[in-house]
Each structure stands twice: as C-alpha cells, then as structure tokens.
Amino acid sequence: MKVIKNFIGGQFYDAVSNNFLDNVTPSSGLVYGTIPDSDEEDVALAVTAAKNAFPLWSQTSLDLKFQILNRISDLINENLEALALAESIDNGKPLWLARRVDIPRAASNFQFFATALKHYASESYLNPPNVISTTLRQPIGIVGCISPWNLPLYLFTWKIAPALAAGNCVIAKPSEVTPMTAFLLAQICKDAGLPDGVLNILHGTGPKVGSAIVEHPMIKAISFTGGTATGQQIIRTAGPMFKKLSLELGGKNASIIMDDCDYGLMMKETVRSSFANQGQICLCTSRLLIHESIYDKFKADFTSIVGKMTVGNPLDESIKIDQGAIVSEMHYNKVLNAIQRARDEGGTILSGGAKVVLDGELENGFYIRPTIIEGLGPETRTNQEEIFGPVVTLQKFSTKEEALALANASKYGLASVIWSRNTDHIHFLSQGLESGIVWINCWLVRDLRTPFGGIKQSGIGREGGWDAMKFFTEVKSITQVIPKS
C-alpha cells in the first residue's frame, strides 16, 4: 500500500483530521494506496508555512533560484523511470507515453522557468527632460495552484514552476484521482534545496481542500485547470475577493480536414489527436469535420486504423499498447453513458462503442475501445458537451464557410486544427476560428514561450511563457522626477 502524505513546511504529514481517501489504480480497479482527506485546517497550516517562507524566497537571488529550480528539473530527469511508472499506475496511461511525454515535459517546465526568471525584465520610460517611469513586477505572495488528473505531473509543474520562478510561495493541490507523482515531486523539491514552506502540496477532494484554497483570504491568486462548472464556482467565490484568476477549462475541439490536405500526415496525426491518452487531453480533437469530397475515403481509412488500435494493460511493454485505462470508475461510467446517449440521439457507431474486459486481475479495470460516431448534427449533446474520453464524431461539410460555422458551433473555444495546403483556406479559417489555439497541419506542437488558453467557456487568462510570469506577479508603476542640478 502506497501511503501518501501532505507536504507542508518541508515536512510530510497526514491530514489534521486523520481521515484518508482510497487511491485506486484504473488498470485493475483495485485500491493500492491512501491519500490524506485534507480540509481547511490543513490549508491554514500550509498558508502559515508559506507566509513564513515568503520574505526570504521573494528576496532570494536570481542565481540561487535558478540553481534550485534547475536542480529540480535535473532530479525529475534522473528519476524519470520511477515517475513514469507511478504516473502510469496512477492514471492508467501507457507507460511508454508517461516516459516519452509526461515526465520529460515536467522537467522541461522547471528548466524553462528557471531560465526565464533570469531574463524577466522591467521596463523604463524616459519623458524628457527629467521624468523616468519604471514598470516593476513583484511576486504576489501566496498563490494557489490546482491541477487536473489527465496529465498529472505535466500540468502540476506547469503551474508551480512559473509561480516559484516569479518569487511566490505556493499552495498546490493535485487531483485526488492521480496524486502519486505530486507526492514524489515534494521529495525531489526538498532534495533540490527548495526552502521549507516555499512549496506546499495538499491532497484531497475539490469540495473540501480545493474550495478551502480558493476561499482563504491570504491566497491572492488561483491558477486552475479542470471542468467549466468548477471554474464557474471558483469565479463566484474568488471574484468578490478580487483574486487574480487563470482558469483553463473545458474544450470541444474541432479538426477541419480540407480536401487539399497532406492526406497521409493528416490521417496519422488525426488518429493521435483523437485518442492520445485515451482522449483525456483538453486539446484532443473530438469533432472531426471532413470535406464532402474525401468524407467516404476518410471514414473508411480512419475506421480501419482505429479498429486495429490495441487496448490493454498500460504496463505491458511486450506489445505496443495504444490505449490504457480510463482514469477512474466515475469517469469510465460517464464516458460509457455518453456513448449510449449518442446512440439514443441517432448516432451510428462506426467503431468501438464498448468496454473492454481484460483477463485475470485486470478484469475490473476501466477500459473502453476507441469510438467513432457519425450521423449527429452540431446541436446534439454529443457534439456540444465535453466527453473527455476516446470518443470522436464525424461531420461532413461542403465549403470552408460551412466548416467554420460547424467548428464555431460550440460554447467552448480552446483549440482547433486545420488540415490544408491552400493559403486562402488557412488564412480564412485561422482568423475566423473562435479558439485560443489554432494548429495548422500539426497537433500539440508546443513552444513553451507561447501563450496557452481558451476563449468562451474554455476559460480566462493565459499560461505559458511570459504570460505565466506576468500572471504570478503584480505590476507597479514608479515615476520619478529627477531634480535639476
């Protein structure tokens, strides 16, 4: 049994209440550990630790901050295998995926912001003959970082690293569904020399410890990634308290496939963008919009490839596992219910649409075959609501204007993909798409310097690069009149 503890003031503790939650591995549906069921008392202790640590950390030299954060990056890389295994067991994703993507990206997050803090500069303005104005950015103080279960360490570190680099102390909450790598990160940060209290990691549920983080008056900013409904609740709570908010919420992303695309590349990447991480990535393309002239060919080829994808034990490296387990029983049932709803709405299941039962101790694991659905219009719940699983729909269009209308027929606006070699099509679509991110002839190509975030009900604010550093600072304008000699 893996016993996880809170990390407060550089030490590991059980919850003050001494209550625990079961930690379940989705590959088998079995309990393999416990986590603290934290609440407002644990948050209060973490805030006290952060308050005590802030004066020193906010004044720590850039060189020392760089050394510590860069050392964290190095230690993540040195512990890659252990972290990847923990991520796969905890989340259900294939081990090769955690090893290739999740853990290296977590290391890159710390490395990137360790470097960024040494290049983050204030601006000065001269107003002749004797006035100088300076824009100064200072750390906020204590900030809250709440991350989801789909990319546990990847997104956890994406929030923590810039917050620390900007000089803040952090109260961080990983998802209670996937807590293991956050727990392991705490020891890594301690070994790297991060001062006690600068980073505090609390485990537990959103309604208890997550809400307590949002409500605490000394926590001045909240960075949250998760569902839109939870984001709305955070706004209702934090808005009247005038807290800074960065909310990366849901997505119902469209991929527009024109008939002039590079068909082979498009097909390969569309399979990936549809089903990577069991479709449990906020950027996955769950609505595929295909030009009518290639629709039948696309449907046949796509269905054939997806039908051959392997679903199995995420730790099995004897064969290439394309799909592991859905992250939890609750989410597993949600996805299966969504597939049944698609049937009820009149959709046709072209491939998948059923759970997968493995042998032996994995027979109660949460496995679903990759699912393709056609015959549903943009107004249906299947095409409007975020399913967040290995489920995609196909829709046909005849003109680029129709494609744009279909893509924008959503309350979400996180990401979109355009597959075309026609410059006119690319410019028309990329400028008209209502989404914060547009990929052209690629998917999930990320430069950490660029802003990340959505519009409409996909959130507010931006993460990544200077946008993250700016979010975790307060701006102050200082104007000086230089006395005449």
N, C-alpha and C positions, 0 to 999 in steps of 0.2 A: 504494500500500500504506500502510495506517494503522499506524504503529508506536507501540504503547502502552508506557509505562514505569511503573515503581513510583514512588510519591511518598513519600519518606522525609526527614524533617527539612527540609521545604520545598524539596527538590531532586528532580529526576527521574532515575531510574537504571534500567538493565537489571537482571535478576536476577543475583545473585552468581555463579551457575553459568553465566551467559551462555546458558542454554537458553531456548527460546521455544516457544509454542504457536500454532497457526494460529487466526485469528479468521474465522469463516465467516458470511456473510450468508444467512439462511434463504430469502430470496426467490429466490435463484438456486442455492444450494448451493455457491457459489464462495468461495474464500479471498480476503479483502480486507484482511487485516492480520495482525499478530502481537502477542502479549502475553507478558510475562515468565512463565516457568515457575518461580515462586518456591518457596522451601523454608524450613527452619528458620533458615538463615543470614540470609535477608532479614528474617525476623521478629525475629531478635536485633538487627539494626541498627535496625529500627523501634522496638523497645522501648527501646533506648538513647536514641534521639531523643525519644521520649515521656517517658522518665524525666527527661531534662534540661529538657524544657519544662514539666513539671507544676508545679514550685514557683511559677513566675511566673503560669501560666494559672489555677491554683487560687486565687490571691490577686488576680487582675485584678478591677477594679471592675465592678459590675453595669452601670454606664453604658457602659463600653468594650466589655464582652462583648455587650451589646445592640446597640451600633453595628456591631460586626463581623458578628454573625450576621444582623442585619437587612440589612446590605450584601450578604451572600451571597445572601439572598432576592432583593434587587433585581437583582443581576447574573444570577441564574438567569432572571428575567423578561426582562431585556434581551437575553439570549442564547436566548430561547425557540425561535426558528426553527431555529437550529443544533443545539440539544439535541434537539428533536423529530425532526429529520431523522436525527441519529445514533441515536436510540432506535429509530426505525422500521427503519433499515438493519440494526441490530444484532439486534433482537428479532423482526422480521417483522410487527409490528402495523401497522395502517393509520396513515399519517402523521397523519390528522385526529384519531385517538384519542390519539396521543402529544402532539399540540399542545393538545388540549382537556382532557385529564385528567392524564397523567403528569407533564409538566413544570410546569404550574401547581400541582399538588399538592406537588411537591418544593419549590417556592418557598414555598408555604404552610407546610410543615413548619418551615422555618427561621424564617419570620416568627412563627409561633405560639410556638415555644420561645424565641425572642429576647424576646418579650413576657412569656412565663411566668416566665423567670428573675427578672424584676423584681417579681413578685408572689408568689414562693415564700417562705413564711414559716415560722419555727419556732413552736412552741407553748410557753407557760409556764403553770405551775400554782401557785397560792398555797395553801399549807396553813397556816392561821393557827395561832399568831400570827406565826411568823418563819421559815417554810420556803418556799423557792421552788425549783421543779423546772422545768428547761428541756429541751425535746427539740430537739437540734441535729442537722441533717443536713449531712454533709460529703461532698465528692466521694470516690469510691472510690480513684481514682488512674489506672491504665491499664486500659482496658476493650477488649474485642474485639467488633466488630460484623460479622456475616456475613450477607449478604443474597442473595436468590434472583434468578432471571433473568426472572420473569414481569412484574414492574413494577420495572425496574432502578433508575432514579433515585428514583422514588417511595418505595420501601421502603428504599433505601440511606440517603436523607436522614432518613427517619422514625426510624431508629436513631441516626444520627450527631448530629442536631440536639439532642435532649434530653441525650445524653451530654456534648456540649460545653457546653450551657447549664448543666448541673449542675457544671461545673468540671473534668471529666475530660479526659485525653488519650486518643486513640482509635487503635487499630489496626483498620482496616476492610478487609474483603475482599468485593468484588462477585463475582457469578458469573463464571466464566471464559467462559461462553457469551455474556454480554452486558456486556462491560467498558467500552464506549466512553464512556458518559455519566459514569461514575465517574472516568475519566481526565480528562474535561473539567472535572468538578467540582473536581478538585485545583487547576487553574489559577485557577478562579473564587475558591476559598478563599484562594489566595495573593494574588490581586489585591485581595481584600476586606480584607486586612491580618491574616488569622489568623496568629498567630505560628508560626514554624517548629517542627515536631515535635508540635504540638497534634493535628493530624490526619495520619495516615499511611495510605496506601492501597496495598495489596499485591494483585497479580494472580497467578492460578494456580489449581491444582485444589484441591478439598476435601481429598483424602487427603494432599496434601503441605503446602500453606501453611495451609489451614483447620485441619488437625489440629495443626500447629505453633502456631497461635494459641491453640487450646484448651489445649494442653499446657504452654505457657510459664508458669512459676510467678509471674512478675510481672504477668501479666494476670489481674485479680481478678474479672472478671465477663464473661459471654458473652451477647450478645443474638443469637439465631439464628432465621432464618426459612428453612424448607425441608422436606425429607421427614422422615417419622416415623422411619425407620430411621437416618438420620443423627443425629436428635435423641437416639435411644437410645444411640448411640455417644458423643455428647457427654456425656451423663449418666454413662456408665461411666467416662469419662476425668476429667471435671471434678468429679464427686461426691466422690471421695476427697480431692480438693484443696480442698474446701469453697469452691468458687467460686459466686458468685451466677449463677443461670441464668434467662433468659427465652427460652422456646422456643415459637415459633409454627409448628406443624407442619401435618399434612395435614387434609383435610376431605372429607366425602362428604355435602354439604349437601342437605337436603330442603326442598321448597316444597310447603306444604299448601294446596290450592286448594278451598275450600268452595263449595257451590252458591249461596251468597248473596253472593258477591264482586261487586265492580265489574268486570264481565267484560272490558270494553274496556281499562281500565287494567291489569288483571291480565295480559291477553294481551300487551300491549305490553312490560311490564316483565319478564314471564317469558321472552320471546324474548331480551331483553337479559341477564337474569341467567343464562340458559343458555349463551349463546355469546359474550359480551363477551370481547374479547382472545383469540379462538379458544378460549374456555372455559378459558383458562390463568390463572384467578384463583382463589385459595384459597377465595373466598367464592361462587363460581359455584354455582348450584343444579343439580346433576347428577341428582337424583332428584325427579321431579315426581309428586306424589301428588294425584289428582284424584277428587272426589266422583263416585260412580257415575251420578248423575242428569245430569251435564254431561260425562261422560267422552267420549262419542262426538262431541259437538259440539267439545269442546276438541281432541280428536285431529285432527279434520278441519281445523279452523281453524289450529291450530299447525303441522301438517304443510304446509299450503298456504303459510303465511308463510315458514317456514324453507326450503322448497324453492325459494323465489324469492331467497334471500339470495345476494349476489354474492361470489365468492371470486376474488381476483386480486392483482396487483402492489400491495403496500402503499403504494408511492409514487405510484400512478396517481390523480390527482385530477380527471381528466376525467369520471369517474363516481364514484358513491358505492360504495366497496369496504366491504362488511360484514365480511369475513373476510380476513385476510392469511395469512402463512405460519406454520406451526408452528415453534417456536424453533430446533430442531436436528434433524439426521438421526436421532440416537438417540431423541429424544422422538417424532418423527414415526413411527418404526417401532414404538415402544411403543404409541402410540395405535391404529395400524392393527392391531396384534396384539390389542389389547383388543376392537376391533370384531369381529374374526374369532372371538375367544373367546365373545363374546355370541351369535354365530350358532351356535357349537358347543354352547352351553348351551340352545339352543332359542329364542332371541330372534328376533323379527321386525323387520327393518329397515324402518321406515316412510318414512324419507327419508335421503338421504346414504349413508354407509357406504363411501365410496370416495375414493381420492385424486383430486386434480385436477391435470392436466398443462397448463401454460401454454405459450405459443409462444415461440420464439426463445431468448434467453439465460436465460429463466426456466424452461425445460423441466425442469430438475433441482431446482427449488425444492420446498419441503416443504409442500404444500397438501392439505388434507382437507376434503371437503364436510361441513357441519354434519349431525350424525347423530342420529336419533331411533329409539329401540328400545322395543318393548313385549313383553309376554309372559314376563317374568322375575320370579321371586319375590325377596323380600328376602335370602334365604340365598345367592343366586348370587354368584360372584366379581365379576360386572359391577356388582352393586348393593352390594358390600362393599368393593371396592378402588378407591382413587383413580386415576382415569384421567387427569385434568388436561388435558383437551382438549375439542374441540367434540362431545361425546357426552353425551346425556341419555337417561334411561329414564322410561317412564310406568308408573305403578301405580295401580290403582283401589281405592277404599275406600268403605264404606257409612256408617260412623259416625265421630264425632270421636275416639272411643276407639281405633278401628282405625287412624285416621290417625296418632294419637300413637304407637301401637305400631310402625307402619311407619317413622315418622320416627326413632324411637329405636333401631331395629334396626341399629345401626352401631357400630363401635368408635371412630368419630370423633365429635366434638361441637364443631365450630367455629361454624357459623351455621345459622339456619333462617329460613324466610319463611312467614308466614301471610297468606292472602288470604280475608278475611271481613269482613262488616259486622255480624255478630252478636256482641254484647259477651260473652255467655256462652261462645261458641266461642273468642273471642280470649283470655279470661282462662284458660280451661281449658287451651288449647294452650300459651300462652306460659309458664305456670307449670310445665307438665309436660315441656316440651321439654328434652332433655339437650344443650344447646348454650350456648356462652358469649355468643352474639349472637343476638337474635331481631328480625327486621324484620316489621312489621305493615303490610300494604298499601303496601309500598315495598321497594326493594332498594338496597343500597350507599349509603344516606343516612348520611353520616359526620359527626359532630361531633367535632372533634379533642380536645375536653375529656373525652370518654367513654372508658372502658377498652376495650381490644380484646384478645381472646384466646379460647381454647377450653378445653374440658374433655376428659376421657378421653384418647384418643391424639392429640388435636389440640393438645396442648401443656400447658405450665405457665407461670404468670406472665401479666402483662398489660402491654400497651403503650398509649401514648396518654395525653395529659393528665398529671395529677399522678401517675398510676401509673408513667409512664415516668420522671419526675423522681425519684420515690421509688426506683425500681429502680437508678438510676445514682448513688445516694448511700448512705452508711452512717449509721445513726441512733445518736446518742449521748445518753444521759440525764445531765444535770448537775443535781445537787441541792445547794443552798446553804442553810446555816443562818445567818440574819442575826444578828450579835451584838446583844445588848441594850445600849442606850446607858446 
